[in-house]
Amino acid sequence: MDSAMEIRPLRYGPVVSFVFLAAIYLIPITSLAQGAEKEWEYSLTPYLFLPVATEGTSTVAGTEADLDLDLSDVLDILDIAFATRFEARRDRFGILADLYYVSLSMDQGATLKPAVNPELDLTATLNVDVDVRQGWLSLQGMYRAFESSVGAKYPWALDLSAGARWNYLKQEIDTNLGIDIFPGPGIQQSLGGTETWWEPVVGFRTGIEVSSCLTLALRADVGGFGAGGDDLQWGVLVGAERAFNDRHALRFGYLFYGIDYATSRADGRFAYDIDQHGPYLAYSWRW
């Protein structure tokens, strides 16, 4: 929901970014114009993903619900979201860590009256709480597979990455039916729950430096391949980086993200199959 994109010349060192929901991806590509640095370089990139469209299905206890949300719908039920990315690079090799978390909730209540005799002094209240949380933590190794020669008019580079991602997904529906003639907390039921799983992830990123302060980039990754359940996650980011100096840069672009996960629980099928897309914005600091 892997959201950040960085594209920087080798002389500026590596840049990192992190894809919400979400999530959000800025593609780090360090200076294409000079030779690789021999010392370790680091970058930290928090980012924001704004899904203007979320489509798919959510399945809890074998019951499937269609999702069709725009950005205002998401913001109405959003509790908290954060995403960040850390990268360390030396020469052609690097390590990146990606952290993402989003929490959504909805509370619906209704007062019920007997349909047969509305005048009967009997009422019931029904409360439904929906809690959806998604997050991941990934660790990948990177390798600079190609970079253009020093002095090229439009230097560019290609990085390959591979590693593992730990996923967290919660879908829970809690209902409470209270009838005024019965004391106590009422009739309660909880459906769904929490699933965690590990999966492999592979990806690439490429960028071209069109000026001393502007780089265009493309990033894509895919993970899952059936590991930890019927799972497939993917993300594609198209964007740019505007560098202000050797340490600070602004990244912006458009992210496409999808997840298709399904498993079986004691209360029935548990699945989450959604596609999202929208703009992202990230800030990167390197040292």
Short mmCIF file of the C-alpha atoms (twelve columns), coordinates in Angstrom:
data_MODEL
# 
_entry.id   MODEL 
# 
loop_
_atom_site.group_PDB 
_atom_site.id 
_atom_site.type_symbol 
_atom_site.label_atom_id 
_atom_site.label_alt_id 
_atom_site.label_comp_id 
_atom_site.label_asym_id 
_atom_site.label_seq_id 
_atom_site.Cartn_x 
_atom_site.Cartn_y 
_atom_site.Cartn_z 
_atom_site.pdbx_PDB_model_num 
ATOM 1   C CA . MET A 1   0.000   0.000   0.000   1 
ATOM 2   C CA . ASP A 2   5.619   -0.276  -1.016  1 
ATOM 3   C CA . SER A 3   5.108   3.479   -1.507  1 
ATOM 4   C CA . ALA A 4   8.587   6.090   -2.526  1 
ATOM 5   C CA . MET A 5   10.750  7.094   -5.400  1 
ATOM 6   C CA . GLU A 6   14.199  8.483   -5.478  1 
ATOM 7   C CA . ILE A 7   16.344  9.486   -8.323  1 
ATOM 8   C CA . ARG A 8   19.594  11.184  -7.474  1 
ATOM 9   C CA . PRO A 9   23.087  11.437  -8.981  1 
ATOM 10  C CA . LEU A 10  25.848  9.444   -7.334  1 
ATOM 11  C CA . ARG A 11  27.500  12.620  -6.174  1 
ATOM 12  C CA . TYR A 12  24.528  13.327  -3.921  1 
ATOM 13  C CA . GLY A 13  24.421  9.903   -2.328  1 
ATOM 14  C CA . PRO A 14  21.435  7.546   -1.987  1 
ATOM 15  C CA . VAL A 15  17.896  8.726   -1.395  1 
ATOM 16  C CA . VAL A 16  15.033  6.786   0.134   1 
ATOM 17  C CA . SER A 17  11.263  6.956   0.218   1 
ATOM 18  C CA . PHE A 18  8.312   5.115   1.719   1 
ATOM 19  C CA . VAL A 19  3.560   4.021   -0.385  1 
ATOM 20  C CA . PHE A 20  0.039   4.996   1.910   1 
ATOM 21  C CA . LEU A 21  -2.725  4.135   1.914   1 
ATOM 22  C CA . ALA A 22  -0.469  2.525   2.152   1 
ATOM 23  C CA . ALA A 23  2.065   3.494   0.570   1 
ATOM 24  C CA . ILE A 24  3.731   5.282   -1.972  1 
ATOM 25  C CA . TYR A 25  7.204   4.905   -3.576  1 
ATOM 26  C CA . LEU A 26  10.040  7.303   -4.451  1 
ATOM 27  C CA . ILE A 27  12.832  5.684   -6.408  1 
ATOM 28  C CA . PRO A 28  16.370  6.251   -5.097  1 
ATOM 29  C CA . ILE A 29  18.890  6.422   -7.921  1 
ATOM 30  C CA . THR A 30  22.133  8.069   -6.814  1 
ATOM 31  C CA . SER A 31  24.258  10.315  -8.985  1 
ATOM 32  C CA . LEU A 32  24.568  9.004   -12.451 1 
ATOM 33  C CA . ALA A 33  27.209  11.492  -13.443 1 
ATOM 34  C CA . GLN A 34  30.143  10.458  -11.255 1 
ATOM 35  C CA . GLY A 35  31.787  7.280   -10.037 1 
ATOM 36  C CA . ALA A 36  30.449  5.361   -7.054  1 
ATOM 37  C CA . GLU A 37  31.299  6.565   -3.570  1 
ATOM 38  C CA . LYS A 38  33.397  4.243   -1.415  1 
ATOM 39  C CA . GLU A 39  31.928  5.284   1.934   1 
ATOM 40  C CA . TRP A 40  28.512  4.409   3.287   1 
ATOM 41  C CA . GLU A 41  25.748  6.903   2.520   1 
ATOM 42  C CA . TYR A 42  22.320  6.999   4.165   1 
ATOM 43  C CA . SER A 43  18.901  8.490   3.483   1 
ATOM 44  C CA . LEU A 44  15.545  8.677   5.257   1 
ATOM 45  C CA . THR A 45  12.348  9.437   3.355   1 
ATOM 46  C CA . PRO A 46  8.888   9.762   4.920   1 
ATOM 47  C CA . TYR A 47  6.118   9.919   2.330   1 
ATOM 48  C CA . LEU A 48  2.399   10.398  1.835   1 
ATOM 49  C CA . PHE A 49  0.145   8.462   -0.539  1 
ATOM 50  C CA . LEU A 50  -3.298  9.851   -1.385  1 
ATOM 51  C CA . PRO A 51  -5.471  7.134   -2.999  1 
ATOM 52  C CA . VAL A 52  -8.014  8.952   -5.147  1 
ATOM 53  C CA . ALA A 53  -9.615  5.592   -5.979  1 
ATOM 54  C CA . THR A 54  -9.829  2.341   -4.015  1 
ATOM 55  C CA . GLU A 55  -11.677 -0.545  -5.646  1 
ATOM 56  C CA . GLY A 56  -12.020 -4.225  -4.814  1 
ATOM 57  C CA . THR A 57  -13.527 -6.539  -2.226  1 
ATOM 58  C CA . SER A 58  -13.135 -7.293  1.478   1 
ATOM 59  C CA . THR A 59  -14.178 -10.713 2.765   1 
ATOM 60  C CA . VAL A 60  -14.757 -11.483 6.456   1 
ATOM 61  C CA . ALA A 61  -16.242 -14.753 7.764   1 
ATOM 62  C CA . GLY A 62  -17.072 -15.787 4.211   1 
ATOM 63  C CA . THR A 63  -19.107 -12.632 3.520   1 
ATOM 64  C CA . GLU A 64  -17.801 -10.470 0.686   1 
ATOM 65  C CA . ALA A 65  -18.302 -6.687  0.562   1 
ATOM 66  C CA . ASP A 66  -17.532 -4.496  -2.442  1 
ATOM 67  C CA . LEU A 67  -15.272 -1.489  -1.917  1 
ATOM 68  C CA . ASP A 68  -15.517 1.656   -4.038  1 
ATOM 69  C CA . LEU A 69  -13.959 4.576   -2.164  1 
ATOM 70  C CA . ASP A 70  -12.698 7.953   -3.278  1 
ATOM 71  C CA . LEU A 71  -10.184 10.076  -1.374  1 
ATOM 72  C CA . SER A 72  -12.825 11.831  0.767   1 
ATOM 73  C CA . ASP A 73  -14.265 8.455   1.806   1 
ATOM 74  C CA . VAL A 74  -10.826 7.246   2.891   1 
ATOM 75  C CA . LEU A 75  -10.097 10.427  4.854   1 
ATOM 76  C CA . ASP A 76  -13.460 10.146  6.654   1 
ATOM 77  C CA . ILE A 77  -12.577 6.729   8.107   1 
ATOM 78  C CA . LEU A 78  -8.819  7.219   8.490   1 
ATOM 79  C CA . ASP A 79  -7.447  6.932   12.032  1 
ATOM 80  C CA . ILE A 80  -3.702  7.025   11.432  1 
ATOM 81  C CA . ALA A 81  -1.214  6.416   8.642   1 
ATOM 82  C CA . PHE A 82  2.542   6.636   8.372   1 
ATOM 83  C CA . ALA A 83  5.190   5.411   5.973   1 
ATOM 84  C CA . THR A 84  8.936   5.826   5.762   1 
ATOM 85  C CA . ARG A 85  11.911  4.305   4.040   1 
ATOM 86  C CA . PHE A 86  15.556  4.015   5.062   1 
ATOM 87  C CA . GLU A 87  18.424  3.253   2.713   1 
ATOM 88  C CA . ALA A 88  22.151  2.625   3.122   1 
ATOM 89  C CA . ARG A 89  24.453  2.391   0.121   1 
ATOM 90  C CA . ARG A 90  28.113  1.765   -0.543  1 
ATOM 91  C CA . ASP A 91  29.511  1.527   -4.057  1 
ATOM 92  C CA . ARG A 92  27.135  -0.657  -6.114  1 
ATOM 93  C CA . PHE A 93  25.530  -2.366  -3.137  1 
ATOM 94  C CA . GLY A 94  22.834  -1.171  -0.763  1 
ATOM 95  C CA . ILE A 95  20.212  -2.112  1.825   1 
ATOM 96  C CA . LEU A 96  16.742  -0.649  2.158   1 
ATOM 97  C CA . ALA A 97  14.100  -0.990  4.867   1 
ATOM 98  C CA . ASP A 98  10.483  -0.068  4.188   1 
ATOM 99  C CA . LEU A 99  7.865   0.526   6.914   1 
ATOM 100 C CA . TYR A 100 4.163   1.185   6.271   1 
ATOM 101 C CA . TYR A 101 1.031   1.270   8.459   1 
ATOM 102 C CA . VAL A 102 -2.554  2.494   8.015   1 
ATOM 103 C CA . SER A 103 -5.608  2.152   10.278  1 
ATOM 104 C CA . LEU A 104 -9.219  2.680   9.152   1 
ATOM 105 C CA . SER A 105 -12.352 2.351   11.266  1 
ATOM 106 C CA . MET A 106 -16.088 2.933   11.009  1 
ATOM 107 C CA . ASP A 107 -18.743 2.933   13.752  1 
ATOM 108 C CA . GLN A 108 -22.395 2.611   12.761  1 
ATOM 109 C CA . GLY A 109 -25.330 2.632   15.186  1 
ATOM 110 C CA . ALA A 110 -29.083 2.252   14.781  1 
ATOM 111 C CA . THR A 111 -32.193 2.172   16.984  1 
ATOM 112 C CA . LEU A 112 -34.677 -0.577  16.176  1 
ATOM 113 C CA . LYS A 113 -38.449 -0.628  16.894  1 
ATOM 114 C CA . PRO A 114 -40.761 -3.640  16.538  1 
ATOM 115 C CA . ALA A 115 -42.184 -3.693  13.015  1 
ATOM 116 C CA . VAL A 116 -45.410 -5.433  14.056  1 
ATOM 117 C CA . ASN A 117 -46.417 -2.919  16.757  1 
ATOM 118 C CA . PRO A 118 -44.314 0.275   16.673  1 
ATOM 119 C CA . GLU A 119 -46.249 1.586   19.700  1 
ATOM 120 C CA . LEU A 120 -44.880 -1.221  21.863  1 
ATOM 121 C CA . ASP A 121 -42.500 0.196   24.453  1 
ATOM 122 C CA . LEU A 122 -39.568 -1.903  23.299  1 
ATOM 123 C CA . THR A 123 -36.406 -0.695  21.613  1 
ATOM 124 C CA . ALA A 124 -33.104 -2.231  20.648  1 
ATOM 125 C CA . THR A 125 -29.813 -0.662  19.623  1 
ATOM 126 C CA . LEU A 126 -27.422 -2.193  17.111  1 
ATOM 127 C CA . ASN A 127 -23.783 -1.012  16.963  1 
ATOM 128 C CA . VAL A 128 -21.388 -2.216  14.278  1 
ATOM 129 C CA . ASP A 129 -17.664 -1.417  14.499  1 
ATOM 130 C CA . VAL A 130 -15.447 -2.100  11.490  1 
ATOM 131 C CA . ASP A 131 -11.683 -2.100  12.046  1 
ATOM 132 C CA . VAL A 132 -9.249  -2.459  9.109   1 
ATOM 133 C CA . ARG A 133 -5.482  -2.158  9.516   1 
ATOM 134 C CA . GLN A 134 -2.697  -2.909  7.076   1 
ATOM 135 C CA . GLY A 135 1.060   -2.710  7.444   1 
ATOM 136 C CA . TRP A 136 4.347   -4.167  6.361   1 
ATOM 137 C CA . LEU A 137 8.063   -4.145  7.090   1 
ATOM 138 C CA . SER A 138 10.422  -5.160  4.309   1 
ATOM 139 C CA . LEU A 139 14.184  -5.586  4.093   1 
ATOM 140 C CA . GLN A 140 15.862  -5.806  0.694   1 
ATOM 141 C CA . GLY A 141 19.327  -5.893  -0.759  1 
ATOM 142 C CA . MET A 142 20.084  -3.713  -3.785  1 
ATOM 143 C CA . TYR A 143 22.583  -3.899  -6.618  1 
ATOM 144 C CA . ARG A 144 23.445  -1.195  -9.172  1 
ATOM 145 C CA . ALA A 145 23.223  -3.280  -12.347 1 
ATOM 146 C CA . PHE A 146 23.965  -0.470  -14.784 1 
ATOM 147 C CA . GLU A 147 24.967  3.167   -14.882 1 
ATOM 148 C CA . SER A 148 25.916  5.382   -17.810 1 
ATOM 149 C CA . SER A 149 29.447  6.546   -18.357 1 
ATOM 150 C CA . VAL A 150 30.802  9.655   -16.649 1 
ATOM 151 C CA . GLY A 151 30.064  12.772  -18.681 1 
ATOM 152 C CA . ALA A 152 26.935  11.434  -20.375 1 
ATOM 153 C CA . LYS A 153 24.489  14.188  -21.349 1 
ATOM 154 C CA . TYR A 154 21.546  12.486  -19.613 1 
ATOM 155 C CA . PRO A 155 23.027  10.014  -17.105 1 
ATOM 156 C CA . TRP A 156 20.838  7.129   -16.004 1 
ATOM 157 C CA . ALA A 157 21.077  4.015   -13.870 1 
ATOM 158 C CA . LEU A 158 19.289  0.772   -13.111 1 
ATOM 159 C CA . ASP A 159 19.016  -0.829  -9.644  1 
ATOM 160 C CA . LEU A 160 17.748  -4.341  -8.891  1 
ATOM 161 C CA . SER A 161 16.435  -5.402  -5.470  1 
ATOM 162 C CA . ALA A 162 15.289  -8.570  -3.694  1 
ATOM 163 C CA . GLY A 163 14.385  -9.492  -0.147  1 
ATOM 164 C CA . ALA A 164 11.539  -10.383 2.210   1 
ATOM 165 C CA . ARG A 165 8.461   -8.558  3.505   1 
ATOM 166 C CA . TRP A 166 6.486   -9.168  6.701   1 
ATOM 167 C CA . ASN A 167 2.795   -8.313  6.287   1 
ATOM 168 C CA . TYR A 168 0.091   -7.478  8.812   1 
ATOM 169 C CA . LEU A 169 -3.611  -7.377  7.930   1 
ATOM 170 C CA . LYS A 170 -6.548  -6.929  10.302  1 
ATOM 171 C CA . GLN A 171 -10.192 -7.060  9.260   1 
ATOM 172 C CA . GLU A 172 -12.579 -7.231  12.195  1 
ATOM 173 C CA . ILE A 173 -16.302 -6.580  12.535  1 
ATOM 174 C CA . ASP A 174 -17.744 -6.273  16.059  1 
ATOM 175 C CA . THR A 175 -21.498 -6.137  16.576  1 
ATOM 176 C CA . ASN A 176 -23.471 -5.426  19.728  1 
ATOM 177 C CA . LEU A 177 -27.253 -5.826  19.964  1 
ATOM 178 C CA . GLY A 178 -28.746 -4.314  23.120  1 
ATOM 179 C CA . ILE A 179 -32.428 -4.723  24.053  1 
ATOM 180 C CA . ASP A 180 -33.768 -2.403  26.741  1 
ATOM 181 C CA . ILE A 181 -35.700 -5.119  28.595  1 
ATOM 182 C CA . PHE A 182 -32.538 -7.177  29.097  1 
ATOM 183 C CA . PRO A 183 -29.819 -5.940  31.474  1 
ATOM 184 C CA . GLY A 184 -26.158 -6.385  30.694  1 
ATOM 185 C CA . PRO A 185 -23.914 -5.644  27.719  1 
ATOM 186 C CA . GLY A 186 -26.260 -7.189  25.175  1 
ATOM 187 C CA . ILE A 187 -25.555 -9.747  22.453  1 
ATOM 188 C CA . GLN A 188 -22.012 -9.405  21.130  1 
ATOM 189 C CA . GLN A 189 -20.266 -11.014 18.184  1 
ATOM 190 C CA . SER A 190 -16.826 -10.569 16.644  1 
ATOM 191 C CA . LEU A 191 -15.983 -11.727 13.112  1 
ATOM 192 C CA . GLY A 192 -12.674 -11.778 11.278  1 
ATOM 193 C CA . GLY A 193 -9.367  -11.069 12.969  1 
ATOM 194 C CA . THR A 194 -5.686  -10.594 12.191  1 
ATOM 195 C CA . GLU A 195 -3.363  -12.389 9.773   1 
ATOM 196 C CA . THR A 196 0.422   -12.049 9.407   1 
ATOM 197 C CA . TRP A 197 2.668   -13.624 6.791   1 
ATOM 198 C CA . TRP A 198 6.099   -13.457 5.168   1 
ATOM 199 C CA . GLU A 199 6.630   -13.180 1.440   1 
ATOM 200 C CA . PRO A 200 9.495   -12.717 -1.030  1 
ATOM 201 C CA . VAL A 201 9.681   -9.435  -2.940  1 
ATOM 202 C CA . VAL A 202 11.674  -8.383  -6.011  1 
ATOM 203 C CA . GLY A 203 11.860  -5.080  -7.838  1 
ATOM 204 C CA . PHE A 204 13.745  -2.608  -9.961  1 
ATOM 205 C CA . ARG A 205 14.098  1.153   -10.284 1 
ATOM 206 C CA . THR A 206 15.552  3.331   -12.977 1 
ATOM 207 C CA . GLY A 207 16.069  7.063   -13.341 1 
ATOM 208 C CA . ILE A 208 17.407  9.610   -15.770 1 
ATOM 209 C CA . GLU A 209 18.931  12.919  -14.700 1 
ATOM 210 C CA . VAL A 210 17.527  15.604  -17.006 1 
ATOM 211 C CA . SER A 211 19.206  18.506  -15.171 1 
ATOM 212 C CA . SER A 212 21.418  19.135  -12.156 1 
ATOM 213 C CA . CYS A 213 18.365  19.340  -9.869  1 
ATOM 214 C CA . LEU A 214 15.674  17.247  -11.604 1 
ATOM 215 C CA . THR A 215 15.530  13.477  -12.125 1 
ATOM 216 C CA . LEU A 216 12.751  11.386  -13.646 1 
ATOM 217 C CA . ALA A 217 12.242  7.851   -12.343 1 
ATOM 218 C CA . LEU A 218 10.258  4.650   -12.599 1 
ATOM 219 C CA . ARG A 219 9.943   1.982   -9.920  1 
ATOM 220 C CA . ALA A 220 8.132   -1.365  -9.803  1 
ATOM 221 C CA . ASP A 221 8.059   -4.265  -7.368  1 
ATOM 222 C CA . VAL A 222 6.076   -7.447  -6.866  1 
ATOM 223 C CA . GLY A 223 5.823   -9.825  -3.926  1 
ATOM 224 C CA . GLY A 224 3.905   -12.797 -2.629  1 
ATOM 225 C CA . PHE A 225 3.810   -15.443 -5.360  1 
ATOM 226 C CA . GLY A 226 1.516   -17.549 -3.158  1 
ATOM 227 C CA . ALA A 227 3.753   -17.494 -0.080  1 
ATOM 228 C CA . GLY A 228 1.871   -17.270 3.228   1 
ATOM 229 C CA . GLY A 229 -1.441  -17.879 1.497   1 
ATOM 230 C CA . ASP A 230 -2.950  -16.861 -1.833  1 
ATOM 231 C CA . ASP A 231 -1.044  -13.593 -2.009  1 
ATOM 232 C CA . LEU A 232 0.179   -11.191 -4.659  1 
ATOM 233 C CA . GLN A 233 1.245   -7.580  -4.053  1 
ATOM 234 C CA . TRP A 234 2.537   -5.150  -6.629  1 
ATOM 235 C CA . GLY A 235 3.350   -1.466  -6.979  1 
ATOM 236 C CA . VAL A 236 4.331   0.817   -9.852  1 
ATOM 237 C CA . LEU A 237 5.486   4.389   -9.356  1 
ATOM 238 C CA . VAL A 238 6.159   7.075   -11.942 1 
ATOM 239 C CA . GLY A 239 7.605   10.293  -10.573 1 
ATOM 240 C CA . ALA A 240 10.351  12.871  -10.250 1 
ATOM 241 C CA . GLU A 241 12.765  14.294  -7.707  1 
ATOM 242 C CA . ARG A 242 13.562  17.969  -7.198  1 
ATOM 243 C CA . ALA A 243 16.848  18.346  -5.308  1 
ATOM 244 C CA . PHE A 244 17.452  21.534  -3.320  1 
ATOM 245 C CA . ASN A 245 21.005  20.674  -2.271  1 
ATOM 246 C CA . ASP A 246 23.179  17.655  -1.429  1 
ATOM 247 C CA . ARG A 247 21.027  16.719  1.593   1 
ATOM 248 C CA . HIS A 248 17.420  17.662  0.873   1 
ATOM 249 C CA . ALA A 249 15.011  16.754  -1.937  1 
ATOM 250 C CA . LEU A 250 11.295  16.735  -2.700  1 
ATOM 251 C CA . ARG A 251 9.729   13.817  -4.573  1 
ATOM 252 C CA . PHE A 252 6.350   13.633  -6.249  1 
ATOM 253 C CA . GLY A 253 4.582   11.330  -8.669  1 
ATOM 254 C CA . TYR A 254 1.737   8.867   -9.179  1 
ATOM 255 C CA . LEU A 255 1.460   5.419   -7.593  1 
ATOM 256 C CA . PHE A 256 -0.475  2.303   -8.585  1 
ATOM 257 C CA . TYR A 257 -0.810  -0.390  -5.886  1 
ATOM 258 C CA . GLY A 258 -2.625  -3.691  -5.579  1 
ATOM 259 C CA . ILE A 259 -2.947  -6.595  -3.145  1 
ATOM 260 C CA . ASP A 260 -4.771  -9.923  -3.529  1 
ATOM 261 C CA . TYR A 261 -4.657  -11.969 -0.318  1 
ATOM 262 C CA . ALA A 262 -6.896  -14.824 0.818   1 
ATOM 263 C CA . THR A 263 -6.840  -17.470 3.521   1 
ATOM 264 C CA . SER A 264 -9.271  -19.552 5.576   1 
ATOM 265 C CA . ARG A 265 -10.113 -18.999 9.235   1 
ATOM 266 C CA . ALA A 266 -12.362 -20.838 11.664  1 
ATOM 267 C CA . ASP A 267 -15.263 -18.486 10.880  1 
ATOM 268 C CA . GLY A 268 -14.843 -18.652 7.094   1 
ATOM 269 C CA . ARG A 269 -12.918 -17.150 4.199   1 
ATOM 270 C CA . PHE A 270 -10.747 -14.101 4.984   1 
ATOM 271 C CA . ALA A 271 -9.658  -12.078 1.943   1 
ATOM 272 C CA . TYR A 272 -8.543  -8.618  0.861   1 
ATOM 273 C CA . ASP A 273 -8.398  -7.828  -2.860  1 
ATOM 274 C CA . ILE A 274 -8.032  -4.143  -3.717  1 
ATOM 275 C CA . ASP A 275 -6.443  -1.833  -6.281  1 
ATOM 276 C CA . GLN A 276 -5.518  1.768   -5.497  1 
ATOM 277 C CA . HIS A 277 -3.981  4.673   -7.360  1 
ATOM 278 C CA . GLY A 278 -3.219  8.284   -6.581  1 
ATOM 279 C CA . PRO A 279 -0.526  10.942  -6.132  1 
ATOM 280 C CA . TYR A 280 2.303   10.702  -3.634  1 
ATOM 281 C CA . LEU A 281 4.546   13.287  -2.017  1 
ATOM 282 C CA . ALA A 282 7.814   12.594  -0.174  1 
ATOM 283 C CA . TYR A 283 10.679  14.432  1.492   1 
ATOM 284 C CA . SER A 284 14.162  12.913  1.586   1 
ATOM 285 C CA . TRP A 285 17.040  13.733  3.904   1 
ATOM 286 C CA . ARG A 286 20.466  12.146  3.378   1 
ATOM 287 C CA . TRP A 287 23.782  12.217  5.148   1 
# 
